[in-house]
Amino acid sequence: MSFFKKLKEKMAGKPDETTEKYKDGLEKTRTSFTSKVNDLIARYRKVDEDFFEELEDLLLQADVGFDTVMELMDDLRFEVQRRNVKDTEGIQTAISEKLVDIYRKGEEGEGGINMQEEGPTVILLVGVNGVGKTTTIGKLAHRFIGEGKSVMLAAGDTFRAGAIDQLQVWGDRVGAEVIRQAEHSDPAAVMYDAVRAAKNRKVDVLICDTAGRLQNKVNLMNELEKVHRVIGRELPGAPHETLLALDATTGQNALIQAETFKEATDVTGIVLTKLDGTAKGGIVLAIRNKLGIPVKFVGLGEGMEDLQPFDAERYVYGLFAEGLEQEAAAAGQDGTEED
């Protein structure tokens, strides 16, 4: 099935607001990256090795990641040869399809949150200070409450000045109870209180904040291991998700942070914040391909509704929107073309 048919099928019967959020949120990347791709296509009417080498450079500049770019270029060369493609017409659609394929490798069952049928679903949020972790917790709580779930928050970042009060503000704003202790309390003690409270009040979702200022990987590993152990003792099988918040505007530094946290704890998914604020939105693909960790949510703006579940087709569409629309119009793709 073609890229466009998949996207149209996904949007069938629903307003296209989510796709527009991706398109708007990735505008900086698209303005920087896609304009260069369009210039490249305009200069190279034929697909040859010089075209592939320049395309490779552009993808690397968008922080797609070396391994991902090499895999993409190999796949594109094979596809061009298989289809006997001679010119660059339709090349953005081909790139889009291959990027989605690369992202989706081994993805089965990884897409959504591991919600529990009985008892609270415990979600642990980890990440360094400054990546938007607390804001992400507030927006996640807002999303779950909007779905009709009861939500509780645990103020486990007891070291950063103001972190507990900041989470309390979000709890008051979205209507979620916050379990807290004094600053510099033991984070594991906060988690103990929070899990017991969540069970007693029959809460659907418990979202736990964690410290982001630990000085080295050993301290990080020890602290997260202790938090995991306390949560798991009070609720076997929990935490059910450990989500790592990363700031997309930091580019390759986000990839380094992801590698560190992956070594320190069992990260089950990424929340990529501030994707709307970077011209290097290709970092999504680098994280997925290099680390094998699915991106579960992306921040596409400042609004409460702008934290969206990650969607590979919509993401790639957001990267290439205008070019894809032009190619679709030129090819007359109205959803009736053959697969």
C-alpha positions in Angstrom: 0.0 0.0 0.0 1.3 3.4 -0.9 2.4 6.0 1.6 -0.6 8.3 0.8 -3.1 5.5 1.0 -1.8 4.5 4.4 -2.1 8.1 5.6 -5.6 8.5 4.2 -6.7 5.2 5.7 -5.4 6.3 9.1 -7.3 9.6 8.9 -10.6 8.1 7.5 -13.7 9.4 9.2 -11.7 11.7 11.5 -10.8 15.4 11.3 -7.2 15.9 10.1 -6.2 17.9 13.2 -3.4 15.5 14.2 -1.8 15.6 10.8 -1.9 19.4 10.8 -0.2 19.4 14.2 2.6 17.3 12.8 2.8 19.6 9.8 2.9 22.7 11.9 5.2 21.3 14.6 7.8 20.2 12.0 7.8 23.5 10.1 11.3 24.5 11.2 12.8 21.1 10.1 10.8 21.2 6.9 11.7 24.8 6.1 15.4 24.0 6.5 15.5 20.5 5.2 12.8 20.2 2.6 13.7 23.4 0.8 17.2 22.0 0.3 15.8 18.7 -0.9 13.6 20.6 -3.4 16.6 22.6 -4.6 18.5 19.3 -5.0 15.7 17.8 -7.0 15.5 20.9 -9.2 19.2 20.7 -9.9 19.3 17.0 -10.5 16.6 15.9 -12.9 18.2 12.5 -13.1 18.9 10.1 -10.2 22.6 9.3 -10.2 25.4 8.8 -7.7 26.0 12.5 -7.3 22.4 13.0 -6.4 22.5 10.3 -3.8 25.7 11.7 -2.2 24.2 15.2 -1.9 20.9 13.7 -0.5 23.0 11.8 2.0 24.6 15.0 3.2 21.3 16.7 3.6 19.9 13.9 5.7 22.9 13.9 8.0 22.5 17.7 8.5 18.9 17.0 9.7 20.3 14.7 12.5 18.7 11.7 11.0 21.8 9.8 12.1 24.6 8.1 10.2 23.4 4.5 10.5 19.9 5.5 9.5 21.1 7.5 6.5 23.3 4.7 5.3 20.4 2.2 5.5 18.1 4.6 3.8 20.6 5.2 0.9 21.1 1.5 0.4 17.3 0.9 0.3 16.8 3.9 -2.1 19.5 2.7 -4.4 18.0 -0.8 -4.5 14.5 0.6 -5.1 15.6 2.9 -7.9 17.4 0.1 -9.6 14.5 -2.3 -9.1 12.0 0.2 -10.5 14.4 1.4 -13.2 13.9 5.0 -12.0 15.7 7.5 -14.2 14.6 10.9 -12.9 13.8 12.5 -9.6 10.0 12.7 -10.0 8.4 11.0 -7.1 11.6 10.7 -5.1 10.2 12.4 -2.0 7.4 9.8 -1.8 10.0 7.0 -2.1 12.2 8.6 0.6 9.1 8.9 2.9 8.1 5.3 2.4 11.6 4.0 3.2 11.8 6.2 6.3 8.6 4.8 7.7 9.8 1.3 6.9 13.0 1.9 8.7 11.2 3.3 11.8 8.7 0.5 11.9 11.2 -2.3 11.9 10.5 -4.5 14.9 7.9 -2.1 16.2 5.1 -4.7 16.8 3.4 -4.1 20.1 5.6 -1.1 21.0 3.4 1.8 19.9 1.1 2.7 22.9 1.3 2.9 26.6 1.2 -0.5 28.4 -2.1 0.2 30.2 -3.1 -2.3 32.9 -6.5 -3.8 33.0 -6.5 -4.0 36.8 -4.9 -1.7 39.4 -3.0 1.5 38.6 -0.7 1.8 35.6 2.5 3.2 36.9 4.6 5.4 34.5 8.0 6.6 35.5 9.4 9.7 33.8 13.2 10.1 33.7 15.4 12.6 32.1 17.9 15.4 32.8 16.8 18.8 34.1 15.6 21.3 31.5 14.2 18.9 29.0 10.5 19.6 29.9 9.9 16.6 32.0 7.5 18.2 34.5 5.6 19.8 31.7 5.4 16.5 29.9 4.0 14.9 33.1 1.3 17.6 33.2 0.3 17.1 29.6 0.3 13.4 29.9 -2.0 13.7 32.9 -4.3 16.0 30.9 -4.4 13.5 28.1 -5.3 10.6 30.4 -7.9 12.6 32.3 -9.4 13.6 28.9 -9.8 9.9 28.2 -11.8 9.5 31.4 -9.0 8.0 33.5 -8.2 9.1 37.1 -4.6 10.3 37.5 -2.3 10.7 40.4 1.2 12.4 40.3 4.2 11.6 42.4 6.7 14.4 43.1 9.9 12.2 43.1 12.3 15.0 42.0 13.0 16.1 45.5 16.4 17.7 44.8 15.7 20.4 42.2 14.6 23.6 43.8 11.0 24.3 43.0 10.4 21.0 41.3 7.8 19.8 43.8 5.8 23.1 43.6 6.0 23.1 39.8 4.4 19.6 39.7 1.8 20.7 42.2 0.9 23.6 39.9 0.4 21.1 37.1 -1.6 18.8 39.3 -4.0 21.7 40.3 -4.3 22.8 36.7 -5.3 19.4 35.3 -7.1 18.1 38.4 -4.7 15.4 39.5 -3.7 14.7 43.2 0.0 15.1 43.9 1.8 12.9 46.4 4.7 14.9 47.8 7.1 15.2 50.7 9.5 18.0 51.7 12.5 19.0 49.5 15.5 16.7 49.8 13.4 13.8 51.0 14.2 10.3 49.7 12.6 9.9 46.3 12.0 6.2 47.0 9.9 7.2 50.0 7.7 9.4 47.9 7.2 6.5 45.4 6.3 4.2 48.3 3.6 6.7 49.5 2.4 7.3 46.0 1.9 3.7 45.0 0.1 2.9 48.2 -2.1 5.9 47.8 -2.8 5.0 44.1 -3.9 1.5 45.1 -6.0 2.7 48.0 -7.8 5.3 45.9 -8.1 2.9 43.0 -6.4 5.4 40.6 -6.1 4.4 37.0 -2.7 6.0 36.2 0.2 7.0 38.5 2.8 9.2 36.8 6.1 9.5 38.8 8.6 12.3 38.4 12.3 11.5 39.1 15.4 13.5 39.9 17.4 14.8 36.9 20.5 16.2 38.5 22.4 13.1 39.5 26.0 13.7 38.8 27.2 10.5 37.2 25.9 7.3 35.7 26.6 5.2 38.8 24.5 7.6 41.0 21.8 7.6 38.3 21.7 3.8 38.1 21.6 3.4 41.9 18.8 6.0 42.4 16.6 4.6 39.5 17.2 1.0 40.7 16.1 1.9 44.2 13.0 3.6 42.9 12.2 0.7 40.6 12.7 -1.7 43.5 10.4 0.2 45.9 7.6 0.6 43.3 7.9 -3.1 42.2 7.7 -4.3 45.8 4.5 -2.4 46.4 3.0 -3.3 43.0 4.5 -6.3 41.3 5.2 -5.7 37.6 5.4 -1.9 38.1 6.5 0.5 36.8 4.8 -0.6 33.6 6.4 2.2 31.5 9.7 4.0 32.0 9.6 7.0 29.6 12.7 9.1 28.9 12.0 12.8 28.2 14.5 14.2 25.7 14.8 17.8 24.3 14.7 17.6 20.5 16.5 20.9 20.2 19.7 19.4 21.6 20.1 17.2 18.5 22.8 14.6 18.9 23.2 15.4 22.6 19.7 13.9 23.1 21.0 10.6 21.5 23.9 10.6 24.0 21.5 11.1 26.9 19.3 8.3 25.6 22.3 6.0 25.5 23.2 6.9 29.1 19.7 6.3 30.5 19.3 3.1 28.5 22.4 1.8 30.3 21.1 3.0 33.7 17.5 1.7 33.5 15.0 -0.2 31.3 13.7 2.6 29.1 10.5 1.5 27.4 9.8 4.6 25.3 10.9 8.2 24.5 9.0 11.4 24.9 10.6 13.9 22.5 9.9 17.4 23.7 10.2 20.7 21.8 10.2 19.1 18.3 8.5 22.2 17.1 11.6 24.2 18.2 14.3 22.5 16.2 15.4 22.4 12.5 16.8 18.9 13.2 13.7 16.8 13.6 15.4 13.8 12.0 16.7 12.9 15.5 13.5 10.8 15.9 14.8 8.4 13.4 18.3 8.3 14.8 17.0 7.4 18.3 14.7 4.7 17.0 17.3 3.1 14.6 20.4 3.3 16.8 18.9 2.5 20.2 15.8 0.4 19.3 13.6 2.5 21.7 10.3 3.6 20.3 9.3 7.3 20.4 5.9 7.2 22.2 5.1 10.9 22.4 6.3 14.1 20.7 5.9 17.7 21.7 4.6 19.7 18.7 3.8 23.0 20.5 3.2 24.8 23.7 -0.5 23.9 24.1 -1.9 21.2 26.3 -3.1 19.2 23.3 0.3 19.5 21.5 1.8 16.5 23.2 0.8 13.8 20.7 1.3 10.0 20.4 4.0 9.4 17.9 2.8 8.4 14.5 5.4 7.4 11.9 3.4 8.3 8.8 2.3 11.6 10.1 5.8 12.4 11.2 7.3 11.7 7.8 4.5 13.6 6.2 5.4 16.6 8.4 9.0 16.4 7.2 8.1 16.5 3.5 4.5 17.9 3.4 4.6 20.4 0.5 6.9 18.2 -1.7 4.7 15.1 -1.1 1.5 17.1 -1.9 3.1 18.3 -5.1 4.1 14.8 -6.1 0.7 13.4 -5.2 -1.0 16.1 -7.3 1.3 15.5 -10.3 0.8 11.8 -10.1 -3.0 12.2 -9.7 -3.1 10.2 -6.5 -6.6 10.3 -5.2 -6.5 7.1 -3.2 -7.6 5.0 -6.2 -4.1 4.2 -7.6 -2.9 0.6 -7.6 -0.7 -0.6 -4.7 
